[in-house]
Amino acid sequence: MQKVILYDTTLRDGSQMEGISLTVNDKLRIAEKLDDLGIDYIEGGWPGSNPKDMEFFKKAKKLKLKHSKITAFGSTRRPHISPAKDANVKALLKAGSSVITIFGKSWDLHVREILKTSLDENLKMIKDTVSYLKSKKKKVFFDAEHFFDGYRHNPDYALSTILTAQEAGAEAVILCDTNGGMLTNDLERVVMEVRPRVKVSYGIHCHNDSEMAVANSVAAVMAGCDHVQGTINGYGERCGNANLCSIIPALKVKLGITSISDNKLKELTEVSHYVAEVCNMKQFDTQPFVGLSAFAHKGGVHVNAVLKRTESYEHMEPQIVGNRRRILVSELSGKSTLLTKAEDLNLGLKKDSPHTKKILKLLQDLEYEGYHFEAAEASFELLLKRHMKKFKKFFELEGFRVINEKDDKGNLYSEATIKVKVKGKVKHTGCEGDGPVNALDGAIRKALVGFYPKLADMHLSDFKVRVLDEKAGTAAKVRVLIQSQDKEKSWWTIGVSENIIEACWQALVDSVEYKLLKG
Amino acid sequence: MQKVILYDTTLRDGSQMEGISLTVNDKLRIAEKLDDLGIDYIEGGWPGSNPKDMEFFKKAKKLKLKHSKITAFGSTRRPHISPAKDANVKALLKAGSSVITIFGKSWDLHVREILKTSLDENLKMIKDTVSYLKSKKKKVFFDAEHFFDGYRHNPDYALSTILTAQEAGAEAVILCDTNGGMLTNDLERVVMEVRPRVKVSYGIHCHNDSEMAVANSVAAVMAGCDHVQGTINGYGERCGNANLCSIIPALKVKLGITSISDNKLKELTEVSHYVAEVCNMKQFDTQPFVGLSAFAHKGGVHVNAVLKRTESYEHMEPQIVGNRRRILVSELSGKSTLLTKAEDLNLGLKKDSPHTKKILKLLQDLEYEGYHFEAAEASFELLLKRHMKKFKKFFELEGFRVINEKDDKGNLYSEATIKVKVKGKVKHTGCEGDGPVNALDGAIRKALVGFYPKLADMHLSDFKVRVLDEKAGTAAKVRVLIQSQDKEKSWWTIGVSENIIEACWQALVDSVEYKLLKG
């Protein structure tokens, strides 16, 4: 069984994504998680580019990693200077990692127009830098930047850059599709043409600008690469890097090519979620393999077929990556869907029990009113459990008031007051906010957190509002969906009303109660 | 230059995506947009599956489409019944489209285990259904469901299903990777193997479960397909369908294979946004080609290099798809769009006038804040005309207050008070409503209708709310779109704020002012 080396660059390339900004502590937490998953190399940053990255390398030395090696990233020396005197190369050594990845130019256009030096000098820069780092007992990987664009314009020169690195002692040469513009066929052909010349580890590094980074990475492995670079969730500049959360299972499930162990593969969904959380990004529901919708079935035809034979509408078993099948409750949902869901929740709902009929009726009524439980499974679970009296109310509302004002200078003011009864005590709080919903959200948390401190662990991560009967204009019913998350999971809750504040209130209450129920 | 046929299934497969729920009116708006873009076939829905889809076909007949043909989707007849008596086939005919796409089983497992019929009967079902629809003068396309899984397990049988459809008169056979599990290489090999047997149009339909739908679709075209199915933004069940917003430019830019015209290609970014808006989905920033970040440069090395030579870190010119590079200040595409729009409005805006520059700057600032004028042209027109002092304010706001309460019995109460100055007079009114927005809407109308009686002719006909920066939870910015109509026309207006009441207020004011301006 073939094996590939995994090289993760979430901490460097991934952190270049718009909206991601990682602290040193965030980076350390992600590194530990990647080590636990079984990633071979973790690119920690570019120590020559900013002090935060240097601090990471200092602190990373204290991590007790079981499997991964931390690598430092940087460029070849500048033109006409000795590597020992190049600030960037010095920073690479100062970072102190046992493995160093340097990138060099493989596209003649870049050498001439961006570096503004000669093709020969660029080869010397590669040779000198690799040799120098080898003399310092480092393991060296060579990222051939823009290799594919370079190979298209000047194949001999592109090839000479990686051969130079190889001869100078690099333990791996990596072909980079830096602009992400390669089609799968073309990239595969180049990987095959170059393969006979590579005597060391042979890597691939793809970007997703043509929405092909995963296909390209897998095709490259099939064409002879044994080292794959990518990021968790495909984070990265522009359209992102190759997504390891898809590459790892695609290689394993479709081709039998191993990287992390089968047991660790079962943690992939959780790792994807964890990294999203630390990066403060919402995990895309539609993300292949590990996303919330990846194995969700909605259409009636599909649902019936999946219940008969799971492979009929699934390309693999979701359990392999720690994900799960979800039968979505929707307008089309019948009794069998409800029973399947209840089974998942261990509620012991029987086909002919009076509960089942009542709940089914209630569900149909609610869906008619505009509730949409396929998008709010936490509210669905609470609905079932409330109806089956599986938990006691955590609090009772005595009343709330939300005031929103605008004055003649355009100043806005929002305030919410709320009165709740918790464990026999009445709590009355007020809160200002960025708009009425935010104020209400603040007020409910303020009222409850003293009684239920774990509410401090959760926060709202997504918020959707949909107008249902649009023709009613501003008197239309609105459906509010709120996603909340803590460190382990995320959950959606729902509210429906002609009054948007009331719809938000319902979703907020469910959000909080679900957290309290699950702990 | 090779050409491919584009077949869009956003309205059917796309609407199966979790979180998407389209009204008939939404579907009609999307169909018009796709027609304008130059899509060849628009799959409108499955008329046999629900009454909403049938209503769409009825109303779609009144659309004045310039290029696209609407197609109806459904399955082959059920086992052992004549097509003329099959409810699903009857519904397909009733829909009245000139093109009908039927799907049939190509995987023997599905025939036996899901349909529970014989392999022979399945072939007869395909033959009879195609022949029957041909006898009704329909153009027929055959979607070979699960073709690739079927071909893996029983290639002769899978092949016989498409040959049967072809012999019965189908004008196109489409190989479907229904479960989305195919790797690019394998899919390409099958497309090539089957190609010599196909004498009609040869299609591909991919799903994204392995994150390869775009790569697979492009590879299939390179291997001989001339018909590509997909959806705008890759919407679809589970992990989505093949993304036409990536396939169209990838084929054109990388391979010179045309579909829509180069001029229409420049509208692709706008179409992606528009469809996202109507579906009430956030367009992913990292979406290749058309996403906000697709040509955004963050890394210092990249930025410098891009300023020297754009191709150094970009795989194509963003203008080709109407997108833009995010580090440059001057924006010619923005200016030309603005001038085109101003021309439509007869505002006499000149390329080099100071007005143009100021408005362009203002527009950029507003778009950065989250305004989205392509979905709210009435607000755009008001913005231009206000800036060019083409009309006087119809009223001035002195202030408003909105109160929203809930008591311990669950009773809700909403009230708005408003003070405006109109034609020198101050008017102070109050209004209750179904929720705060409805109350505010009532109050503003009450205050103004005495001065402007024609406001009684208009009403609000649609209302959309989108959360912009979802991660901010209830403190997130929201964008409100309101559609208003009177007897002659309808118009969309927009408001953006962290405060939903304020965002609604902005859209309401524009809605009323537009009516007063247009009479």
Interface residues (C-beta under 8 A of the other chain):
Chain A: Q16 M17 E18 G19 S49 L109 H110 E113 I114 H146 T178 N179 G180 G181 L183 T184 N185 E188 N208 D209 S210 E211 M212 V214 A215 N216 V218 A219 M222 G234 E237 R238 C239 G240 N243 S246 A250 K254 L255 N280 M281 K282 F284 D285 T286 Q287 P288 F289 G291 L292 S293 A294 F295 A296 H297 K298 G299 G300 H302 N304 A305 K308 R309 E311 S312 Y313 E314 H315 M316 L328 H372 E374 A375 E396 L397 E398 G399 F400 R401 V402 I403 N404 E405 K406 D407 D408 L412 S414 G433 D434 G435 P436 V437 N438 L440 D441 H459 L460 S461 D462 F463 K464 V465 R466 V467 E470 K471 G473 T474 A475 A476 V478 L481 I482 Q483 S497 E498 N499 I500 I501 E502 C504 W505 L508
Chain B: Q16 M17 E18 G19 S21 T23 N25 S49 L109 H110 E113 I114 T178 N179 G180 G181 L183 T184 N185 E188 N208 D209 S210 E211 M212 V214 A215 N216 V218 A219 M222 G234 E237 R238 C239 G240 N243 S246 A250 K254 L255 N280 F284 D285 T286 Q287 P288 F289 G291 L292 S293 A294 F295 A296 H297 K298 G299 G300 H302 N304 A305 K308 R309 E311 S312 Y313 E314 H315 M316 E396 L397 E398 G399 F400 R401 V402 I403 N404 E405 K406 D407 D408 L412 S414 G433 D434 G435 P436 V437 N438 L440 D441 H459 L460 S461 D462 F463 K464 V465 R466 V467 E470 K471 G473 T474 A475 A476 V478 I482 Q483 S497 E498 N499 I500 I501 E502 C504 W505 L508
